[in-house]
Amino acid sequence: MAEPSIFTRIIAREVPATIVFETDRVIAFNDIAPQAPVHIIVTPKTERYRDVVELAAGDSELLAELVSTARTLADEHADGEFRLVFNTGASAGQTVFHVHAHVLAGGLGEGTLGSE
């Protein structure tokens, strides 16, 4: 059995995080190594899906909830303007294989790319 991801451990409150939003299915917290003035991780509480492709195929309603949560957080923290990044696969920069989105905002210009 695989060891729980860092996100699973945050959800279980085993690892501290600055949680900014939570429902029964989704949690959001500040990234510990921010790549932008606003950098929030939004992830489902289930570790069933490794990446956004699996999530889209397995639970499109949960994916829609993640995107809706991202928008709510952007409204609260960045006047509604944001970049939403899903890294899919190790060579694309994914380091935690528990699907999650990066909400990036504040001072992002054309040609910049936030990464994990």
VOVEX-452162 format. One record per residue (C-alpha): x negated, y, z. Coordinates in nm, 2 decimals. Layout:
N
       px       py       pz
        X        Y        Z
...
//
This chain:
116
       px       py       pz
     0.00     0.00     0.00
    -0.13     0.34    -0.10
    -0.21     0.60     0.16
     0.05     0.88     0.18
    -0.03     1.19    -0.03
    -0.12     1.52     0.15
     0.23     1.64     0.05
     0.40     1.35     0.22
     0.19     1.42     0.53
     0.30     1.79     0.52
     0.66     1.68     0.48
     0.62     1.45     0.78
     0.46     1.74     0.98
     0.14     1.54     1.02
    -0.06     1.82     0.84
     0.01     2.19     0.91
     0.13     2.41     0.63
     0.30     2.75     0.60
     0.65     2.63     0.49
     0.84     2.90     0.31
     1.15     2.71     0.20
     1.31     2.37     0.28
     1.62     2.17     0.20
     1.70     1.81     0.25
     1.54     1.72    -0.08
     1.28     2.00    -0.15
     1.00     2.17     0.04
     0.79     2.47    -0.05
     0.47     2.59     0.12
     0.18     2.83     0.05
    -0.11     2.67    -0.13
    -0.42     2.65     0.09
    -0.65     2.76    -0.20
    -0.44     3.02    -0.38
    -0.51     3.10    -0.74
    -0.29     3.41    -0.75
    -0.16     3.66    -0.49
     0.15     3.44    -0.47
     0.08     3.07    -0.49
     0.35     2.84    -0.36
     0.38     2.47    -0.40
     0.73     2.33    -0.46
     0.77     1.96    -0.42
     1.05     1.70    -0.37
     1.04     1.53    -0.04
     1.04     1.19    -0.21
     0.70     1.06    -0.33
     0.88     0.84    -0.59
     0.76     1.05    -0.88
     0.39     1.10    -0.96
     0.44     1.38    -1.21
     0.70     1.60    -1.38
     0.74     1.36    -1.67
     0.84     1.08    -1.43
     1.07     1.32    -1.24
     1.24     1.44    -1.56
     1.31     1.08    -1.67
     1.41     0.96    -1.32
     1.61     1.25    -1.17
     1.68     1.55    -1.38
     1.90     1.70    -1.11
     1.60     1.70    -0.87
     1.38     1.87    -1.14
     1.65     2.13    -1.18
     1.65     2.19    -0.81
     1.27     2.24    -0.81
     1.30     2.50    -1.09
     1.59     2.67    -0.91
     1.38     2.68    -0.59
     1.09     2.83    -0.78
     1.31     3.10    -0.91
     1.45     3.18    -0.56
     1.10     3.20    -0.42
     0.99     3.42    -0.71
     1.28     3.65    -0.64
     1.18     3.67    -0.27
     0.80     3.70    -0.32
     0.74     3.85    -0.66
     1.03     4.05    -0.79
     1.15     3.75    -1.00
     0.85     3.73    -1.23
     0.64     3.42    -1.21
     0.45     3.14    -1.38
     0.56     2.78    -1.31
     0.29     2.52    -1.36
     0.32     2.14    -1.35
    -0.02     1.97    -1.39
     0.03     1.62    -1.54
    -0.27     1.38    -1.52
    -0.61     1.41    -1.38
    -0.77     1.55    -1.69
    -0.50     1.83    -1.68
    -0.60     1.92    -1.33
    -0.36     1.72    -1.12
    -0.52     1.61    -0.80
    -0.22     1.52    -0.59
    -0.01     1.25    -0.76
     0.32     1.35    -0.59
     0.51     1.57    -0.84
     0.49     1.94    -0.76
     0.51     2.27    -0.92
     0.29     2.58    -0.86
     0.47     2.91    -0.84
     0.22     3.17    -0.93
     0.28     3.54    -0.93
     0.13     3.88    -0.88
    -0.14     4.02    -1.10
    -0.12     3.75    -1.36
    -0.20     3.89    -1.70
    -0.18     3.74    -2.05
    -0.46     3.49    -2.10
    -0.49     3.39    -1.73
    -0.42     3.04    -1.62
    -0.36     2.94    -1.26
    -0.48     2.59    -1.18
    -0.48     2.34    -0.90
//
